[in-house]
Amino acid sequence: MASPLPGKKKSVNLATEGPRVSRIRRDPPPPEKLKEVRHPDVVNRSAVVIGVLVFALAIVVILIAFSIFTGLGWTPRQYTVHV
């Protein structure tokens, strides 16, 4: 077997008495940023309001398109497409 290479560092004696304390100096962790706490009902209310408004807008657009199509006497036959 090969003999270990000589090193410049001293070997560590792990059989010492007492607790071993880390000698690495570390900075304390940064303080946590405060988060804005919002009540879940507030988030749900805004989502419901947005959903109702979008649905109502879609219904209005469909009704206007249907009334233009049927109420004013407009038919697709009135228009011709030239290619």
KOLGU-4560 file (N, C-alpha, C; in nm, 3 decimals, padded with zeros to 5 digits):
<recs>
<n_xx: 00.083 n_yy: -00.118 n_zz: 00.000 ca_xx: 00.000 ca_yy: 00.000 ca_zz: 00.000 c_xx: 00.088 c_yy: 00.124 c_zz: 00.000 mol: A seq: 1 type: MET>
<n_xx: 00.031 n_yy: 00.229 n_zz: -00.052 ca_xx: 00.103 ca_yy: 00.355 ca_zz: -00.055 c_xx: 00.086 c_yy: 00.428 c_zz: 00.077 mol: A seq: 2 type: ALA>
<n_xx: 00.184 n_yy: 00.499 n_zz: 00.116 ca_xx: 00.175 ca_yy: 00.577 ca_zz: 00.240 c_xx: 00.109 c_yy: 00.710 c_zz: 00.209 mol: A seq: 3 type: SER>
<n_xx: 00.036 n_yy: 00.767 n_zz: 00.305 ca_xx: -00.031 ca_yy: 00.895 ca_zz: 00.279 c_xx: 00.071 c_yy: 01.005 c_zz: 00.253 mol: A seq: 4 type: PRO>
<n_xx: 00.030 n_yy: 01.097 n_zz: 00.168 ca_xx: 00.118 ca_yy: 01.208 ca_zz: 00.135 c_xx: 00.129 c_yy: 01.301 c_zz: 00.255 mol: A seq: 5 type: LEU>
<n_xx: 00.244 n_yy: 01.357 n_zz: 00.277 ca_xx: 00.256 ca_yy: 01.450 ca_zz: 00.390 c_xx: 00.181 c_yy: 01.579 c_zz: 00.359 mol: A seq: 6 type: PRO>
<n_xx: 00.105 n_yy: 01.626 n_zz: 00.456 ca_xx: 00.027 ca_yy: 01.748 ca_zz: 00.438 c_xx: 00.079 c_yy: 01.857 c_zz: 00.528 mol: A seq: 7 type: GLY>
<n_xx: 00.042 n_yy: 01.979 n_zz: 00.496 ca_xx: 00.085 ca_yy: 02.092 ca_zz: 00.577 c_xx: -00.007 c_yy: 02.113 c_zz: 00.696 mol: A seq: 8 type: LYS>
<n_xx: -00.131 n_yy: 02.065 n_zz: 00.687 ca_xx: -00.226 ca_yy: 02.084 ca_zz: 00.795 c_xx: -00.207 c_yy: 01.977 c_zz: 00.900 mol: A seq: 9 type: LYS>
<n_xx: -00.235 n_yy: 02.013 n_zz: 01.023 ca_xx: -00.228 ca_yy: 01.916 ca_zz: 01.131 c_xx: -00.354 c_yy: 01.832 c_zz: 01.130 mol: A seq: 10 type: LYS>
<n_xx: -00.343 n_yy: 01.709 n_zz: 01.172 ca_xx: -00.461 ca_yy: 01.625 ca_zz: 01.179 c_xx: -00.544 c_yy: 01.666 c_zz: 01.300 mol: A seq: 11 type: SER>
<n_xx: -00.674 n_yy: 01.642 n_zz: 01.290 ca_xx: -00.767 ca_yy: 01.680 ca_zz: 01.396 c_xx: -00.790 c_yy: 01.561 c_zz: 01.486 mol: A seq: 12 type: VAL>
<n_xx: -00.779 n_yy: 01.586 n_zz: 01.614 ca_xx: -00.805 ca_yy: 01.481 ca_zz: 01.711 c_xx: -00.954 c_yy: 01.484 c_zz: 01.745 mol: A seq: 13 type: ASN>
<n_xx: -01.028 n_yy: 01.384 n_zz: 01.699 ca_xx: -01.173 ca_yy: 01.380 ca_zz: 01.720 c_xx: -01.209 c_yy: 01.320 c_zz: 01.854 mol: A seq: 14 type: LEU>
<n_xx: -01.114 n_yy: 01.272 n_zz: 01.929 ca_xx: -01.143 ca_yy: 01.209 ca_zz: 02.057 c_xx: -01.129 c_yy: 01.307 c_zz: 02.173 mol: A seq: 15 type: ALA>
<n_xx: -01.139 n_yy: 01.436 n_zz: 02.148 ca_xx: -01.126 ca_yy: 01.533 ca_zz: 02.256 c_xx: -01.250 c_yy: 01.533 c_zz: 02.342 mol: A seq: 16 type: THR>
<n_xx: -01.234 n_yy: 01.578 n_zz: 02.466 ca_xx: -01.344 ca_yy: 01.584 ca_zz: 02.562 c_xx: -01.424 c_yy: 01.713 c_zz: 02.541 mol: A seq: 17 type: GLU>
<n_xx: -01.551 n_yy: 01.710 n_zz: 02.573 ca_xx: -01.635 ca_yy: 01.829 ca_zz: 02.567 c_xx: -01.701 c_yy: 01.844 c_zz: 02.431 mol: A seq: 18 type: GLY>
<n_xx: -01.796 n_yy: 01.938 n_zz: 02.426 ca_xx: -01.868 ca_yy: 01.959 ca_zz: 02.299 c_xx: -01.779 c_yy: 02.027 c_zz: 02.198 mol: A seq: 19 type: PRO>
<n_xx: -01.799 n_yy: 01.987 n_zz: 02.074 ca_xx: -01.725 ca_yy: 02.050 ca_zz: 01.966 c_xx: -01.806 c_yy: 02.168 c_zz: 01.915 mol: A seq: 20 type: ARG>
<n_xx: -01.744 n_yy: 02.280 n_zz: 01.906 ca_xx: -01.812 ca_yy: 02.402 ca_zz: 01.863 c_xx: -01.758 c_yy: 02.440 c_zz: 01.725 mol: A seq: 21 type: VAL>
<n_xx: -01.849 n_yy: 02.476 n_zz: 01.639 ca_xx: -01.808 ca_yy: 02.517 ca_zz: 01.506 c_xx: -01.735 c_yy: 02.650 c_zz: 01.514 mol: A seq: 22 type: SER>
<n_xx: -01.628 n_yy: 02.662 n_zz: 01.443 ca_xx: -01.552 ca_yy: 02.786 ca_zz: 01.443 c_xx: -01.584 c_yy: 02.873 c_zz: 01.322 mol: A seq: 23 type: ARG>
<n_xx: -01.681 n_yy: 02.830 n_zz: 01.242 ca_xx: -01.720 ca_yy: 02.907 ca_zz: 01.124 c_xx: -01.809 c_yy: 03.022 c_zz: 01.170 mol: A seq: 24 type: ILE>
<n_xx: -01.771 n_yy: 03.142 n_zz: 01.136 ca_xx: -01.852 ca_yy: 03.258 ca_zz: 01.173 c_xx: -01.949 c_yy: 03.285 c_zz: 01.059 mol: A seq: 25 type: ARG>
<n_xx: -02.074 n_yy: 03.291 n_zz: 01.094 ca_xx: -02.178 ca_yy: 03.315 ca_zz: 00.994 c_xx: -02.255 c_yy: 03.440 c_zz: 01.032 mol: A seq: 26 type: ARG>
<n_xx: -02.300 n_yy: 03.510 n_zz: 00.928 ca_xx: -02.387 ca_yy: 03.625 ca_zz: 00.952 c_xx: -02.525 c_yy: 03.573 c_zz: 00.987 mol: A seq: 27 type: ASP>
<n_xx: -02.597 n_yy: 03.644 n_zz: 01.073 ca_xx: -02.734 ca_yy: 03.600 ca_zz: 01.103 c_xx: -02.821 c_yy: 03.612 c_zz: 00.979 mol: A seq: 28 type: PRO>
<n_xx: -02.923 n_yy: 03.529 n_zz: 00.968 ca_xx: -03.010 ca_yy: 03.537 ca_zz: 00.848 c_xx: -03.081 c_yy: 03.672 c_zz: 00.845 mol: A seq: 29 type: PRO>
<n_xx: -03.108 n_yy: 03.723 n_zz: 00.726 ca_xx: -03.176 ca_yy: 03.853 ca_zz: 00.716 c_xx: -03.318 c_yy: 03.841 c_zz: 00.772 mol: A seq: 30 type: PRO>
<n_xx: -03.370 n_yy: 03.951 n_zz: 00.825 ca_xx: -03.508 ca_yy: 03.945 ca_zz: 00.879 c_xx: -03.607 c_yy: 03.920 c_zz: 00.767 mol: A seq: 31 type: PRO>
<n_xx: -03.711 n_yy: 03.847 n_zz: 00.799 ca_xx: -03.812 ca_yy: 03.815 ca_zz: 00.698 c_xx: -03.892 c_yy: 03.940 c_zz: 00.664 mol: A seq: 32 type: GLU>
<n_xx: -03.923 n_yy: 03.954 n_zz: 00.535 ca_xx: -04.003 ca_yy: 04.067 ca_zz: 00.492 c_xx: -04.148 c_yy: 04.043 c_zz: 00.533 mol: A seq: 33 type: LYS>
<n_xx: -04.211 n_yy: 04.149 n_zz: 00.577 ca_xx: -04.350 ca_yy: 04.137 ca_zz: 00.618 c_xx: -04.439 c_yy: 04.130 c_zz: 00.495 mol: A seq: 34 type: LEU>
<n_xx: -04.528 n_yy: 04.034 n_zz: 00.495 ca_xx: -04.620 ca_yy: 04.018 ca_zz: 00.383 c_xx: -04.752 c_yy: 04.083 c_zz: 00.420 mol: A seq: 35 type: LYS>
<n_xx: -04.816 n_yy: 04.138 n_zz: 00.317 ca_xx: -04.947 ca_yy: 04.197 ca_zz: 00.340 c_xx: -05.048 c_yy: 04.083 c_zz: 00.357 mol: A seq: 36 type: GLU>
<n_xx: -05.111 n_yy: 04.082 n_zz: 00.471 ca_xx: -05.207 ca_yy: 03.976 ca_zz: 00.499 c_xx: -05.344 c_yy: 04.023 c_zz: 00.453 mol: A seq: 37 type: VAL>
<n_xx: -05.400 n_yy: 03.949 n_zz: 00.358 ca_xx: -05.533 ca_yy: 03.981 ca_zz: 00.307 c_xx: -05.629 c_yy: 03.871 c_zz: 00.348 mol: A seq: 38 type: ARG>
<n_xx: -05.742 n_yy: 03.912 n_zz: 00.390 ca_xx: -05.844 ca_yy: 03.815 ca_zz: 00.429 c_xx: -05.894 c_yy: 03.743 c_zz: 00.304 mol: A seq: 39 type: HIS>
<n_xx: -05.915 n_yy: 03.612 n_zz: 00.312 ca_xx: -05.959 ca_yy: 03.538 ca_zz: 00.192 c_xx: -06.091 c_yy: 03.587 c_zz: 00.135 mol: A seq: 40 type: PRO>
<n_xx: -06.179 n_yy: 03.642 n_zz: 00.219 ca_xx: -06.307 ca_yy: 03.690 ca_zz: 00.167 c_xx: -06.287 c_yy: 03.809 c_zz: 00.073 mol: A seq: 41 type: ASP>
<n_xx: -06.188 n_yy: 03.892 n_zz: 00.101 ca_xx: -06.162 ca_yy: 04.008 ca_zz: 00.015 c_xx: -06.117 c_yy: 03.961 c_zz: -00.122 mol: A seq: 42 type: VAL>
<n_xx: -06.030 n_yy: 03.861 n_zz: -00.126 ca_xx: -05.983 ca_yy: 03.808 ca_zz: -00.253 c_xx: -06.098 c_yy: 03.742 c_zz: -00.328 mol: A seq: 43 type: VAL>
<n_xx: -06.180 n_yy: 03.667 n_zz: -00.259 ca_xx: -06.293 ca_yy: 03.600 ca_zz: -00.323 c_xx: -06.395 c_yy: 03.700 c_zz: -00.376 mol: A seq: 44 type: ASN>
<n_xx: -06.418 n_yy: 03.808 n_zz: -00.302 ca_xx: -06.515 ca_yy: 03.907 ca_zz: -00.348 c_xx: -06.471 c_yy: 03.970 c_zz: -00.479 mol: A seq: 45 type: ARG>
<n_xx: -06.344 n_yy: 04.006 n_zz: -00.487 ca_xx: -06.298 ca_yy: 04.070 ca_zz: -00.610 c_xx: -06.304 c_yy: 03.973 c_zz: -00.728 mol: A seq: 46 type: SER>
<n_xx: -06.273 n_yy: 03.846 n_zz: -00.705 ca_xx: -06.281 ca_yy: 03.747 ca_zz: -00.812 c_xx: -06.425 c_yy: 03.728 c_zz: -00.857 mol: A seq: 47 type: ALA>
<n_xx: -06.518 n_yy: 03.727 n_zz: -00.764 ca_xx: -06.659 ca_yy: 03.710 ca_zz: -00.798 c_xx: -06.710 c_yy: 03.831 c_zz: -00.876 mol: A seq: 48 type: VAL>
<n_xx: -06.672 n_yy: 03.951 n_zz: -00.832 ca_xx: -06.718 ca_yy: 04.072 ca_zz: -00.902 c_xx: -06.665 c_yy: 04.074 c_zz: -01.045 mol: A seq: 49 type: VAL>
<n_xx: -06.537 n_yy: 04.041 n_zz: -01.063 ca_xx: -06.480 ca_yy: 04.038 ca_zz: -01.198 c_xx: -06.548 c_yy: 03.933 c_zz: -01.284 mol: A seq: 50 type: ILE>
<n_xx: -06.574 n_yy: 03.816 n_zz: -01.228 ca_xx: -06.641 ca_yy: 03.709 ca_zz: -01.303 c_xx: -06.782 c_yy: 03.747 c_zz: -01.345 mol: A seq: 51 type: GLY>
<n_xx: -06.856 n_yy: 03.810 n_zz: -01.254 ca_xx: -06.994 ca_yy: 03.850 ca_zz: -01.286 c_xx: -06.994 c_yy: 03.958 c_zz: -01.395 mol: A seq: 52 type: VAL>
<n_xx: -06.901 n_yy: 04.053 n_zz: -01.386 ca_xx: -06.897 ca_yy: 04.159 ca_zz: -01.487 c_xx: -06.859 c_yy: 04.105 c_zz: -01.625 mol: A seq: 53 type: LEU>
<n_xx: -06.765 n_yy: 04.013 n_zz: -01.630 ca_xx: -06.726 ca_yy: 03.955 ca_zz: -01.758 c_xx: -06.841 c_yy: 03.874 c_zz: -01.817 mol: A seq: 54 type: VAL>
<n_xx: -06.910 n_yy: 03.798 n_zz: -01.734 ca_xx: -07.023 ca_yy: 03.719 ca_zz: -01.781 c_xx: -07.135 c_yy: 03.811 c_zz: -01.831 mol: A seq: 55 type: PHE>
<n_xx: -07.163 n_yy: 03.919 n_zz: -01.758 ca_xx: -07.268 ca_yy: 04.013 ca_zz: -01.801 c_xx: -07.230 c_yy: 04.080 c_zz: -01.932 mol: A seq: 56 type: ALA>
<n_xx: -07.104 n_yy: 04.116 n_zz: -01.947 ca_xx: -07.060 ca_yy: 04.178 ca_zz: -02.072 c_xx: -07.074 c_yy: 04.081 c_zz: -02.189 mol: A seq: 57 type: LEU>
<n_xx: -07.043 n_yy: 03.954 n_zz: -02.167 ca_xx: -07.059 ca_yy: 03.854 ca_zz: -02.273 c_xx: -07.206 c_yy: 03.839 c_zz: -02.312 mol: A seq: 58 type: ALA>
<n_xx: -07.295 n_yy: 03.838 n_zz: -02.215 ca_xx: -07.439 ca_yy: 03.826 ca_zz: -02.244 c_xx: -07.486 c_yy: 03.949 c_zz: -02.323 mol: A seq: 59 type: ILE>
<n_xx: -07.441 n_yy: 04.068 n_zz: -02.285 ca_xx: -07.482 ca_yy: 04.190 ca_zz: -02.356 c_xx: -07.433 c_yy: 04.186 c_zz: -02.501 mol: A seq: 60 type: VAL>
<n_xx: -07.311 n_yy: 04.144 n_zz: -02.523 ca_xx: -07.258 ca_yy: 04.136 ca_zz: -02.660 c_xx: -07.338 c_yy: 04.036 c_zz: -02.742 mol: A seq: 61 type: VAL>
<n_xx: -07.372 n_yy: 03.922 n_zz: -02.684 ca_xx: -07.450 ca_yy: 03.822 ca_zz: -02.756 c_xx: -07.589 c_yy: 03.876 c_zz: -02.788 mol: A seq: 62 type: ILE>
<n_xx: -07.652 n_yy: 03.944 n_zz: -02.693 ca_xx: -07.786 ca_yy: 04.000 ca_zz: -02.718 c_xx: -07.782 c_yy: 04.107 c_zz: -02.826 mol: A seq: 63 type: LEU>
<n_xx: -07.682 n_yy: 04.193 n_zz: -02.824 ca_xx: -07.672 ca_yy: 04.297 ca_zz: -02.928 c_xx: -07.650 c_yy: 04.234 c_zz: -03.064 mol: A seq: 64 type: ILE>
<n_xx: -07.564 n_yy: 04.134 n_zz: -03.071 ca_xx: -07.540 ca_yy: 04.067 ca_zz: -03.199 c_xx: -07.666 c_yy: 03.997 c_zz: -03.249 mol: A seq: 65 type: ALA>
<n_xx: -07.739 n_yy: 03.934 n_zz: -03.160 ca_xx: -07.863 ca_yy: 03.866 ca_zz: -03.199 c_xx: -07.969 c_yy: 03.966 c_zz: -03.244 mol: A seq: 66 type: PHE>
<n_xx: -07.978 n_yy: 04.081 n_zz: -03.174 ca_xx: -08.080 ca_yy: 04.180 ca_zz: -03.212 c_xx: -08.046 c_yy: 04.243 c_zz: -03.347 mol: A seq: 67 type: SER>
<n_xx: -07.917 n_yy: 04.265 n_zz: -03.373 ca_xx: -07.880 ca_yy: 04.319 ca_zz: -03.503 c_xx: -07.910 c_yy: 04.217 c_zz: -03.613 mol: A seq: 68 type: ILE>
<n_xx: -07.885 n_yy: 04.091 n_zz: -03.584 ca_xx: -07.904 ca_yy: 03.986 ca_zz: -03.684 c_xx: -08.052 c_yy: 03.967 c_zz: -03.717 mol: A seq: 69 type: PHE>
<n_xx: -08.139 n_yy: 03.971 n_zz: -03.616 ca_xx: -08.280 ca_yy: 03.939 ca_zz: -03.640 c_xx: -08.371 c_yy: 04.061 c_zz: -03.639 mol: A seq: 70 type: THR>
<n_xx: -08.347 n_yy: 04.159 n_zz: -03.558 ca_xx: -08.441 ca_yy: 04.268 ca_zz: -03.538 c_xx: -08.443 c_yy: 04.371 c_zz: -03.649 mol: A seq: 71 type: GLY>
<n_xx: -08.336 n_yy: 04.394 n_zz: -03.717 ca_xx: -08.332 ca_yy: 04.500 ca_zz: -03.817 c_xx: -08.356 c_yy: 04.448 c_zz: -03.959 mol: A seq: 72 type: LEU>
<n_xx: -08.387 n_yy: 04.323 n_zz: -03.974 ca_xx: -08.415 ca_yy: 04.269 ca_zz: -04.105 c_xx: -08.289 c_yy: 04.237 c_zz: -04.183 mol: A seq: 73 type: GLY>
<n_xx: -08.179 n_yy: 04.233 n_zz: -04.119 ca_xx: -08.054 ca_yy: 04.202 ca_zz: -04.186 c_xx: -08.044 c_yy: 04.053 c_zz: -04.208 mol: A seq: 74 type: TRP>
<n_xx: -08.001 n_yy: 04.012 n_zz: -04.328 ca_xx: -07.979 ca_yy: 03.871 ca_zz: -04.355 c_xx: -07.843 c_yy: 03.857 c_zz: -04.423 mol: A seq: 75 type: THR>
<n_xx: -07.781 n_yy: 03.746 n_zz: -04.409 ca_xx: -07.652 ca_yy: 03.726 ca_zz: -04.476 c_xx: -07.663 c_yy: 03.727 c_zz: -04.627 mol: A seq: 76 type: PRO>
<n_xx: -07.783 n_yy: 03.706 n_zz: -04.682 ca_xx: -07.801 ca_yy: 03.706 ca_zz: -04.827 c_xx: -07.782 c_yy: 03.844 c_zz: -04.888 mol: A seq: 77 type: ARG>
<n_xx: -07.792 n_yy: 03.947 n_zz: -04.807 ca_xx: -07.777 ca_yy: 04.083 ca_zz: -04.858 c_xx: -07.632 c_yy: 04.114 c_zz: -04.900 mol: A seq: 78 type: GLN>
<n_xx: -07.540 n_yy: 04.038 n_zz: -04.850 ca_xx: -07.399 ca_yy: 04.065 ca_zz: -04.878 c_xx: -07.343 c_yy: 03.956 c_zz: -04.968 mol: A seq: 79 type: TYR>
<n_xx: -07.260 n_yy: 03.998 n_zz: -05.061 ca_xx: -07.191 ca_yy: 03.903 ca_zz: -05.147 c_xx: -07.041 c_yy: 03.921 c_zz: -05.127 mol: A seq: 80 type: THR>
<n_xx: -06.972 n_yy: 03.812 n_zz: -05.134 ca_xx: -06.828 ca_yy: 03.815 ca_zz: -05.116 c_xx: -06.763 c_yy: 03.794 c_zz: -05.252 mol: A seq: 81 type: VAL>
<n_xx: -06.677 n_yy: 03.888 n_zz: -05.292 ca_xx: -06.606 ca_yy: 03.878 ca_zz: -05.419 c_xx: -06.463 c_yy: 03.836 c_zz: -05.390 mol: A seq: 82 type: HIS>
<n_xx: -06.420 n_yy: 03.726 n_zz: -05.448 ca_xx: -06.285 ca_yy: 03.675 ca_zz: -05.426 c_xx: -06.201 c_yy: 03.700 c_zz: -05.547 mol: A seq: 83 type: VAL>
</recs>
